[in-house]
């Protein structure tokens, strides 16, 4: 079996990003597995998502080389709506690209909300049947 074991995201402001990702990942069922100065790891179903302080803190450019976006899967359209209402709308500072929306141009039944982390990385919470 092949699976992605972990993904590390470099962030420009560790405290700001931790405050952003903590409620988001907790709601999605991730558990904080490790933490040190400028480093935190969250785990779910054998996948580890790591935030670490960036060495180069230059302004990120969406669409430049690197990760374009990261999508988290949920089990239903209702879960997308719940995430939007219970997490995104309660965040102090989040750029929301789209509230929950059908996206048949991607795939039949594709339903998601799109938003950005504090460093401009595009994120989505997605349901596909």
N, C-alpha and C positions, 0 to 999 in steps of 0.2 A: 504494500500500500504506500502511495506517495501522498504526503500532506505537507502543508506549510507548518513548520514548527514555531517560528517566531518572526515578528516584524518589529524593527526598532525605528522609531520616529524621533528625529532630532528636533528639539523645540528651542525657540529663542529665549523664552521666559519660562523657566521650569515651574515656578509657583502658579503663574497664570494658567499654564496648560494643565497642570495637575487639578486645579479647581474646575477647569472645563471638563476634563476627561473623567474625573472621579464619579460624578453622578451619572454621566452618560454610560460608562462601562458597567457601573454597579447595576443600573436599571436593566442592562442587557444580559446580566448574569455573570459578569466577570468578577473575579475575586483578586484583591491585591495579594500578590505572591511574594514580592520582594521589594525592598525600598532602601535606598541609601541617598547620600547627598547628590542631588542632580540626576537621580535615576529611580524609576519605579517600573515594576512589571505587573501586569494584570493577566490572569489566566482563565481560560474557559475551554472545556473539552479538549485539553491538550495543546491548545494554541496560546502562545505567549505574546502579548502586545507590550512593548517596552517604550517608555518615554525617557529620553535622556537629553541633557543640556547640549545644545549645539556648540561646536567649536567656532564655526563661522556663523555670525548672527546677521549676515546681510539680509536685506529684504527679499523674501521669496517671490517668485514670479509664477503665477498659475499658468500651466501649459508649458513650462520649461522642462528640461530633462529631469526625470525622477518620477515619483509616484503621481499619477494624475488624480486618483481618488481611491477611497477605501469604503467599501460597502459592508454593512452589518445586516445579516439576514434575521428576520423574525418569522413567526409561524402563521401570522394572519394579517389581513388588512387592518383589523381592529387594533392589533399590536402596534402597527405603524402610527395609527391615530393616537393611541395612548402615549407612545413615546413622544410624539409631537406635543401633546397637551401637558404631559406630566414632567417632561424633561426640557425640551427646547424652549417652550414658552415661559418657563420659570428661570431660565438662565439670564444673568445680568447682561451679558454681552455675547451675542451670537449672531452671525450673519446667516439668515435663512434665505436660500435661493428659491426654494419652492416648498409650500406646505404640502401635506400628503396629496399625491396626484397620480392618476392613471397614466402610464407611459407605454401604450401599445406599440409605439415605434421601436421600442427595445425588445419587447417580448409580450405575447398575449398574457394578460393578467398581471403584468409588472406594475407594482404600486409602491411608491416610495416618497420619502421626504428628503430634500437635499439641503445641505448646510455646510458651513466652513468652520474649521478649528481656528484658534487665535493666530496661527501662522499662515492661514490661507489654504490649508489642505482641505480639499473637498471631501465631504463625508456624506454617506447616505444610510438610511435605515430602510430596508427593502423587503417586500414580500413578493414571492413568485409562487404560483400554485404548482 
